[in-house]
Amino acid sequence: MIEQLTAFFRESYAELQKVTWLSRKEVMGSTLVIIVLIGILSVFVALIDMFFVKLVSWII
């Protein structure tokens, strides 16, 4: 059991060494894009929500 666990961690560490990590600049750029898209989507959803509230108020 201990040998299997040790082998698992050794192999996991070896796989992590193969990973190509993003640079700080790439991470910051991607984060900015995500924040902007979330903002745009939030405004869109809010406008749709206000439209349906007005529509339901007009119907009732």
N, C-alpha and C positions, 0 to 999 in steps of 0.2 A: 504494500500500500504506500509506504513512504517512498519507495523507488519510483512508483508510478507518478506520485505527486511531484517529486523532484524532476522527473523527466518532462512532465507537463509544463512546469514553470521554466525549465531550460528551453524547451521548444517554443514556448510563448515568447520568451525574451528574444530568441533568435528571429522569430517572425516579426517582432516589433522593430528589430534592427533593419529589416528590409523595407519598412514603410517609408514613403516619401512624404515628409511633413510639409505643410504649407509654411511659407514665410510669414512673418508678422504683417508685412505690407499686404499680402494676399488675404490674410484673415481679416484685417481691418477693412479692406475693400469689399469683401463678401458680406461682412457684418453691416456695413453702411447700405449696401444694396438691399439687404433683407429688411433693415429698419425702414427705409424709404418705401419699399413695397408694402410692408405692414401698414404704414401710415396711409398710403393711397387706398388700400383695400378697406381700411377702417372708415375712411371718409365715404367710400362707395357704399358700404353696408349701412352706414348711418343715413345716407340720402335715401336709399331704398326703404329703410325702416320708416323714415319720416313720410315718404310717399304713401306707404301702406297705412300709416296712422291717419293721415289726412283722408285717404280713400275710405277707410272704415268709418271715420267720423262723418263723412259726407253721406255714406249709405245709411247710417243709423240716424 
